[in-house]
Amino acid sequence: MNNVQELKKAVSKNSIYIVLVLLVIGITIVSPNFLSLSNIINLFTTESLKGLLALGVAFTILSKGIDLSVGSIVALSAVVSASLIQEPTYDAQLFPGLDMPISLGVPVAIIAGILIGTIFGVINGSLIAYTRIPPFIATLGSMVVARGLAMLYTNAYPVPMLKPEFKAIGQGSLFNIPNLVIVLVLFSVTAWFLLNQTRFGKNVYAIGGNDVAARVAGIKINKNLILIYTWSAFCASVAGVLLASRTGSGIATLGVSYELDAIAAATIGGVSHSGGVGKIGGVIAGILILGVVNNGLLILGVSPYIQQIVKGVIIVSAVVFDMRKNAKKM
Amino acid sequence: MSDYILEMIDVMKGFPGVKALNGVTLKVKPGTVHALMGENGAGKSTLMKCLIGMYEMNSGKILISGEEVHIKDTISALSQGISMIHQELNVVTERTVAENVWLGREPMKNRIMVDHKRMVKDTVELLKKLEMEINPNELMRNLTVAKTQMVEIAKAVSFNADIVIMDEPTSALTTSEAEQLFKIIKSLKEKGVTIIYISHKMDEIFRICDEITVLRDGQFVMTDDASNLDINKLISLMVGRELKEMFPKIECEISEPILKVENLSSGKDFRDVSFDLHRGEILGFAGLVGAGRTEIVECLFGIRPKTEGKVWVKGEEVDIKEPYNALEKGIALLTEDRKKTGIIPVLSVKDNIILSNLGRYTKGIKLNHKKINSDAEEYIKKLNVKTADHDTMIQNLSGGNQQKVLVARALLTEPDILIVDEPTRGIDVGAKAEIHTLITKLAAQGKGVIMISSEMPEVLGMSDRILTMHEGRMTGIIGRKDATQEVIMKYITGSVENMEVSYE
């Protein structure tokens, strides 16, 4: 009797991981190729950049907010970064003649890309903290502005022909593990550490759970909101730089609707939009579920349009399921 | 035909880690006011929520007039003639009184259009019948807590319910407002309505109730005529032990001033408030609802802006703009509204306890989880918080236990000045006495305590001096020896004013 109840509890607590495992098993049965090492690495690599965004966006959702600007930040970071590390031989270089030595150029390109994107996080956070406008509105504004800036900066032309040393970052791998996957793992660990091992993490949960009570309890709401949105934008900027590096060019239309995938992953992973509830493990599982579905359906040769429909259904069912689970606790 | 209008037999209900109801039986005779008594966490609210279908019973039966019924949600409860006024009021704040009363069952002109005229007319009639002076076109958010409560009562009555459940209806009412409620209860009773009444206020119970059922720790204790019981007997039934002292005041030395406030004002909320607070002293704040007491402490704590005046803490002038400034200066606040400004509902008991103290658990950037766990455990034990473990979500605890968690949060910051705003509102006798003892002990340790309370015996029993407020103005500070219920009443109704501070 007691064992049955405990098993039920364990299942309900870990349902997201169970769903993931079942999905993997199901797809493997239909198509044994799915579980090949090369396919798994491929899957992780494909999802890694959106995964980065999800790790950032999860913090904003945990604090009962949202970040719609991350997709545009990817584009802005990508084009800024790319523009600083083009081959001087390319005749339509954005800054004609710019040719920093590699040891300077690569760090400058990376840092500039990350910096420009992260600034948007500071702006998002400050807007939300000091004007009290809803995060949806603040980041919707930033989303449009950042995309506009990326277009303006490049005149809507691609910024291609990046130096190979820069491309090596996103295209390379270490012990057969793609760098992108390594970065995702590093960021996952960092995000977990921030949420579970630091004061900042406790503050994020408290603000999401009840911001008025959190303020009365002595939490610096404004400072933490700025940190939250800065972290989200930072993740997006890193993704932007990596994307430019991987594809070998910066394009102002990169990352369109990435924010929705990131939000979807976090949501499927059990991060509650009512704030204060969610775990990094869940977010990772959410990313992987979306990835497995994408990759699995592709392997099975299902039309990409059907993939979209399946994704939509998964998002909604995940939330319905999660809410029912939480309602039962009452 | 049964003798009882309502019988709940052998009700069991469990939550994760807690057995909330364990074979509880409740039998209510028609046309009576039946009190449901018990400490916090005894299972009163849970039992009622089972009755109206908000919770599903694990086992047990419900009989209405002798016939077994199955109530699966609040709608089916209403159709069985059962309606409940909740402790935490649920209203649509941006809609009018009339719209709230008829919410979900608006009178219709035809299939599509709502008949607003009739809705208002019906509301006027309803309110008149209950002798409530409320404008049906007023927005709910403009009403006081007391008026909001009355609208809820009117709404419950409008269902023509045979059984009306009232959960702590007077916890936010002033004495005169409570009187009006008792009149309404009496007239309902005369109309044959049965009332199940949950309250912690003993005097009320004996004034208005015919029968009393006592629960303790989810178990049925007894049901008896109110006339066979008295306060002491009832308390010992509820807590399972004799309770000698409700207000165990320890006489202690009152030493140097620790807080000084001069001409403090905050916009129109209150103006020109001056007082000082000494180590070892409990300073009571008395006043009617809306007198500005809460606003003063919110201003001191940095929740509400200060427009004028000066504040000194331990002799040093301070400028407190945000709550964290106040905490840095050694001030802790237990707020009035547990749900809104106190608990983080989805977080664990542990995380709620340590929330104000995170800075002290940080080594470098990493939190010291070992210390966090041991501190949380220590305070759960110290304050006797009833919880399965420290990882339980605080929203699964009863009101009194949530309050204890918040007290723990305040104490963990090791404040020199502790401000408590209605510290025992809506919590049971046992927990009340525990919190009173704690406050007195803290004063004895040399802390300064400010206590706001609307319960006169509490203010009188606990305070060394009492600051009285009337409509945003301070009307006096009265020493313990001069303070009687009558004197305080005169000061808080504004009929007497005496700014002189009297000691002893």
Boltz contact constraints between the chains, C-beta under 6 A:
constraints:
  - contact:
      token1: [A, 197]
      token2: [B, 366]
      max_distance: 6.0
  - contact:
      token1: [A, 197]
      token2: [B, 367]
      max_distance: 6.0
  - contact:
      token1: [A, 198]
      token2: [B, 365]
      max_distance: 6.0
  - contact:
      token1: [A, 199]
      token2: [B, 358]
      max_distance: 6.0
  - contact:
      token1: [A, 199]
      token2: [B, 362]
      max_distance: 6.0
  - contact:
      token1: [A, 202]
      token2: [B, 358]
      max_distance: 6.0
  - contact:
      token1: [A, 206]
      token2: [B, 344]
      max_distance: 6.0
  - contact:
      token1: [A, 206]
      token2: [B, 355]
      max_distance: 6.0
  - contact:
      token1: [A, 209]
      token2: [B, 344]
      max_distance: 6.0
  - contact:
      token1: [A, 209]
      token2: [B, 346]
      max_distance: 6.0
  - contact:
      token1: [A, 209]
      token2: [B, 347]
      max_distance: 6.0
  - contact:
      token1: [A, 210]
      token2: [B, 344]
      max_distance: 6.0
  - contact:
      token1: [A, 212]
      token2: [B, 341]
      max_distance: 6.0
  - contact:
      token1: [A, 213]
      token2: [B, 341]
      max_distance: 6.0
  - contact:
      token1: [A, 213]
      token2: [B, 342]
      max_distance: 6.0
  - contact:
      token1: [A, 213]
      token2: [B, 344]
      max_distance: 6.0
  - contact:
      token1: [A, 215]
      token2: [B, 323]
      max_distance: 6.0
  - contact:
      token1: [A, 216]
      token2: [B, 323]
      max_distance: 6.0
  - contact:
      token1: [A, 216]
      token2: [B, 335]
      max_distance: 6.0
  - contact:
      token1: [A, 216]
      token2: [B, 341]
      max_distance: 6.0
  - contact:
      token1: [A, 217]
      token2: [B, 355]
      max_distance: 6.0
  - contact:
      token1: [A, 217]
      token2: [B, 356]
      max_distance: 6.0
  - contact:
      token1: [A, 218]
      token2: [B, 323]
      max_distance: 6.0
  - contact:
      token1: [A, 218]
      token2: [B, 324]
      max_distance: 6.0
  - contact:
      token1: [A, 218]
      token2: [B, 327]
      max_distance: 6.0
  - contact:
      token1: [A, 218]
      token2: [B, 356]
      max_distance: 6.0
  - contact:
      token1: [A, 220]
      token2: [B, 324]
      max_distance: 6.0
  - contact:
      token1: [A, 276]
      token2: [B, 346]
      max_distance: 6.0
  - contact:
      token1: [A, 277]
      token2: [B, 346]
      max_distance: 6.0
